[in-house]
Amino acid sequence: MLDELLGRAALKERIDELEAETERLSAQLEAESERRTDAVSARQDAEERVNRLEDRIAQLEGELDRREDDGDDLAFRSRTDLHAERLDTVLTRLESVETEAEGFLSAAIGDDEGAPDAVDDLLGDRARLAEEAAPCLVYADDAGLVSAVLEPPVQPEPFCEWGDSARIDRSWCQPTGRFALALVRADVFAIGEYDGRERRSMRSFESDVKSDHSKGGFSQGRFERIRDEQIQDHLAECREAIAERDADRLFVVGDRRLVGEFSDEAAATAAVDVSESGAAGLDAALHEFFTTRLSTF
């Protein structure tokens, strides 16, 4: 009664209403905050999933690019020409590698031949590099520690075999035993007989072969015919000198277009860039011929 007279009853009712409204708004605010927290968390989760997907896409694109690059720009990691002491060191190191039985692959790939299945299986796409280097020797182990290609001066017959070490014959890469080395150019010939790197005998001569056509006199066609005849006479003398050698094993080096004339009797032929004649020419030819290219994957 007194509250009504003093007007406090209405105020109390208003206070109760406001307190109720406050509780309702507080509850609403709390619910809204929870929803907002859930929304932020959901957004963060979604962002993380997007980031993971973008990373995966980038990874796959990178892998695709690498595979495309491997197909177009596949190349050896290094290529080095070896001779003399350095060649001996590398061959010794390769010979020292030992694995369990059937753990080391050795293969000889002939010119214009595909890689054997075992090489394809072990090297994958890199087998194409070996095919491009052919004729060559391939050496690799099943653990991936060794993978190399050698291009020797004397290429053996094709083979492919698993073993516990590399199949290497030093005579494929180095001057060993008794052999004859002949240097044949259009007007120069030299032949030396060797025991390993030691030259035991030598014979050389030069032939009168026209090298330049003067403006006067006969035609260019006639000049070339005369020159060709002179070269054939020179090659006939070269054959006679080669036939008189004592060593059975023969290597013929020199002008690219001429050494093929001796492919039937020679164990190997090769074009060499040697300008000297006589003993100096033989020394330079021996050094260049017995050079092996090492390529690593």
Secondary structure, 3 states (H helix, E strand, C coil): CHHHHHCHHHHHHHHHHHHHHHHHHHHHHHHHHHHHHHHHHHHHHHHHHHHHHHHHHHHHHHHHHHHHHHHHHCCCCEEEEECHHHHHHHHHHHHHCECCCCCEEEEEECCCCCCCHHHHHHHHHHHHHHHHHCCEEEEEECCCCCEEEEECCCCCCCEEEEECECCCCHHHCCCCCEEEEEEECCCEEEEEEEECCEEEEEEEEECCCCCCCCCCCCCHHHHHHHHHHHHHHHHHHHHHHHHCCCCCCEEEEECHHHHHHHCCCCCEEEECCCCCCHHHHHHHHHHHHCCEEEEEC
